[in-house]
Amino acid sequence: MGYKNAIINALSYLPLGFLFKPFYSGEGTILFFHKVVKDKKNGPRIPLMAANEIEAGYLEKIIVHLRKKGYDIISLDAMNKRLSGFEKKDKKFVVFTFDDGYKDNLTLAYPIFKKYGVPFSIYVTNCFPNHTAQLWWYLLEDIVLENTEVSFLLGEEQKRYSSVTQREKEHTFEGIRNLLIKASPKQQQQLTHQLAEKYDKDLPGYVSRESLDWEEIKELSQDPLVDIGGHTMNHITLNKVAPEV
């Protein structure tokens, strides 16, 4: 875990040119993101969670950097035309995409892309705007950061994780995260509800705060700069689902 955290923290401080240089050797690159934040939260965080976020100011710097270096920032449809040979360009291209359907894609990311006339895509998981998703990763981060021990029943086995020091909190988060990822959809749901009830967390509140709703998605879709795609119905771990489902 320490090795992963060191990489995550180091990447946040590297110059843009250094970050991009190794990846831009083919015809183009797809950059994918999840959450956009105004500023990184002060205080303790779980690095794996913080790594899932990009500051709005840094996102803008990326766009400015790419424009300065002469890259074409294009939509997925335009990328498909280039790769299919229907449209040839000498410049390398970059495509921006966002997964899941977080509200900040509208409130923070969209104004930046609009400012520069840059297209981007959002792959929406239906359970996000339906507000039926269980954002267990935010639930788990809060529980781990707020408690010195995290315990729960896994089947008939009592699980206990020490969560006193920052290092222990990171190990605890990763350990429980792995259990949730490896669980079946039903087991994941049961464990998530158990944790929310035991630690008095408003599970529906996470998705209502964090997710786009259908009206907001409709608003975004009306701008030709924005493409909306599908990212599963229920955000489940696909390798845990039987082929016939």
Protein Blocks (a to p, Z undefined) as FASTA:
>chain_A
ZZmmmmmmmmmmgcfklmmmmmmmbfbdcdddfbdcfbdcedjddfklmmmpccfklmmm
mmmmmmmnopacddfklmmmmmnopaccfbdcdddddehiaaklmmmmmmmmmmnopacd
ddddfklmnopaccfklmmmmmmmmpcbdcddehjaccddddfbmmlmmmmmmmmmmmmm
mpcfklmmmmmmmmmmmnopafklmmmmmpccfklmmmmmmpmkbccddebjnopafklc
cfkZZ
